[in-house]
């Protein structure tokens, strides 16, 4: 009599980790069909999978060992299965976590650099007055950073923030990392929300020069406001990306989007033609 494998013997019950892994694979397949590149939080996954946190983590470890997901601190669990992922080998930047682009790229192990940093002190304009809750004539800082990814110009990030918060001067000389890192770690401002509006525009001569592209090339633009406590933003930003280097992916949990809570979306680095996965 031949020996029947455990996988085909109906008397052998699958372990809890095996069952959690099976459900996770089904979830990943469904997410990939709709272009989602990041799994929900562990708490939400425990609900969806019907497993304890320990069982869930064991199942996720198996999937990570198989190269189907990658787990990153402060980022979450990214779907990386090359056979079906929308952007094989790409970097999905979760903007909903209010994570500095510099921090994310560093944690993801991406080959990136900040090409230039320029900080200007200016007088608040009408938008600053309305969004930052400033009085006309107050001072603001405008911080401009140019990023490159894999040697290509990728993004221009411009942020505006008050020169004074709570009666204290902003320590602008400490702005060496991303704006969110600066606000949270240098100014001890706990960010609670970010709002974004996404549009597109043709590259002006100035933007074309900064981003190494041609005049009139399509650019992706994100206008954002960062909030802590109170009704006014603590900083505003304008992020301009080259879509041939960085693009956006979006996903939402129906449980939260149905009640108009924040969804999930992020920046994805796109491999240049000729690159291997």
N, C-alpha and C positions, 0 to 999 in steps of 0.2 A: 504494500500500500504506500502510495506516495505521501510525502509530507506536505500538508496544506499550510500556506503562509497565513500569518495572523491577519493580514489585510483582507483575506477572502473567507476566513472562518467566521460564520455568523455567531458563534458562541463567544468570540473574543470581543469585548466591548472596547471601543476606542477610549484612550485616556482623556481627561479634561483638557489637557494641553493640545492633544490631537484635534479635538472638536473645536477648540478656540482657533487653532490654526486654519482649519477648514472654513470657518465662518469669516475669518479675516481675509482669506484669499478671495472669497466670494465678494466681500465688501470692496476689496481693492479692484477686482475686475469691474464692478459696477462703477466705481469712481473713475477709473480710467476711461470707460466708455463715454463719460460726460466731461472729460478733461480735467478732473480734479487731481491735484498732485500732492495733497497732504491729508493725512488721516486726522480725525477729530482728536480731542484731548483724551487722556487715559480714562478719565471719569466717564466720558461719553462712550468710549469704546467698551468699557466694562458693561454699560447698559445695553449696547447694541449686540455684543457678543454673548452676554449672559454669563460672564466669568468673573472670578475674583481678580484683584489687581495682580497678585502673584502669578496666577495662571496666564493672565493676559501678557504679562511681561515675558514669561517663558515662551509663549507663542510668538511674540514679536522678535525675541532673540533668534528663534529659528528662521524667521523670515529675513532678518537682517543678515544672518549667516549665509542665507541663500542668495543674497544680493537683491532682494525684492523691495526692501525698504531700508532707509537709513535714519537713525535717530540722532538728533542734534540738540544740545543743551540750549534752552531758551527759544528754540525754533519749532520743535515737534518732530513728528514722524513723517518723513517724505517718501513718496512712492517712487521707486527708481527702477522697477522692472523694465529692462530695455526692450523686451519684445512688444509691449503694448503701450508704454508710456507715451504721452503726447510729445514731450520734448526729451528724448533719450539723453541721459547724462546732464541734464540742465540743472540750474540752481533756482529754486523757488523761494523768493523772498517774502515772508509773511508780514505784510504791512500792518495787519490788525494787531500784531504784538507790540507795535510801536518800538521796533528794534532798529537801531542805527544801521545804515547800510554798511558802514565800515566794520561794525561788530559782526554783522551777518557774514560778510565776505571773508573776514578773518576766520570765524568759526567754521565756515564751510571749506576752508583750505583753498579758496580761489586765489589765483595769481592776479592781484589787483594792486593799484597804487593811486595815491592822490597826486595828480599832476601839479596842481596849483591851489593855493588858499589865499583869498583876498578878503580882508575885513575892513569895512568902511563905517565911519560914524556919520549919521545923517540926521536930518530933521524929519519927524514923523509926517507922512503924507496922509491924505484923508482915509485911505484904506487902513493904515496903521491905527489911526484914531478910532475907527469903527471896530476893527477886529481885535486890537490889543487893549482897547479901553484906555487910550492915552489922551492927554490934553494936547491941543494944537501947539506946535512948537517944541514939544518934548523930543529928546534924542532917542534914536534907535540905532542898533548895529545891523549892518547887512553883511552876512558872511557867505562867500561864494567858494564852492569847492568843485574842482573838475576831477572826475574819476576815470580810470581806465581799467579794463578787464581783459586779461590775456593779451596785453600790449595794445589794445584798441581803445581809443577814446569812447567812453560809454555813456557818461551822464554829467550833467551840470546841475548842481544842487545849490539853490540860493535860499537862505533863511533870513528872516527879519525878526528881531527880538528887542524888547525895551532895554535901554542902557541902565535902567534902575528898576529893581524889583523889591517891593517891601521896604523902600527907603534905602536900600543898599545897592551900590554899584555892581553890575554884572562883572565877574572876573573874566573878561573876554580874552585875556592873554592865555587862559587855560583851555581855550577851544582848539584842541589838537585832534580830537576824535569827532565822531558824529554829533549832531546837535542834541539828539536825545540822550546820549551818554553824558554830554556836557551838562545838560539841565539836571539830570538825575544825580550824577556823581559829584559834580563841582558845585552846583547851586542848590542841591538837595530839594529839587522840585519834583514831586512824584507825578508823572504824567498818567492821566486816566483815560484819555480818549484822543483819537485823531480822526479828523474829517477830511475827505478827499473828493476832488472833482477832476475827472479825467477828460482831456480834450486832445486835439492834435493840431499842429501848425507846420507851416513850411519853414525851413531853416532860413533865417535872415543871414546877411553877410557876417555879422558878428558871431552868431551861433554856429554857422558853418565853419568859421575859423577855429572856434574853441573845440568843436566836436569832430574836427577832421572830416567833414563831409562837404557836399556841394550845396550851393545856394538853391533853395527850393526843395531840398530833400525832405521827406516827411519825418517829423519828430513827434514823440509822445510826450505830453505835458500833464503833470499832476500838480494841481494847486492844493495845498493842505494847510490845516490849522491844528496845532497841538494844544491840548487843554489839560489843566490840573484842576484846582478848585476854583470856583467862581465862574461867572458867565463869559468872561473874555479869554481868548487864546493867550498862551504865554509865548508863543512863537508862530510865525506863519512861514510857509515854504513854497517854493516853485521848483519842481523837479523836472528836468528835461532829459529824455532818454533817446538814444539812437535805437530805433526798433530793429535794425539789423544786428544789434549787439545785445540789447535787452528788450524784453517784451513783457506783457502782463498776462497772468493767468487769474482766473476768478472761480470761487466756489462758495457755497453757502449751505448751512445746515437748515433744512426746512423747519426744524423746531424753533429756530431763532429768527429766520427770515420771515416766517409767517407773522411774527409779532413786531416786525420792522426793527429788530435788533441788528447789531453790526454783523456783517457777513465776513468772508475771508477772501483776500486776494493778494497777489504778490508779483514780484518781478522775477522773470525767468531769463537766464542767460542762454542765448541761442548759439550753437556751434557754427563756426564759419564753414562754408562749403569746402570740402576737401579734408576737413577734420575727421578723425576716426572717433567712434563712440567710445 
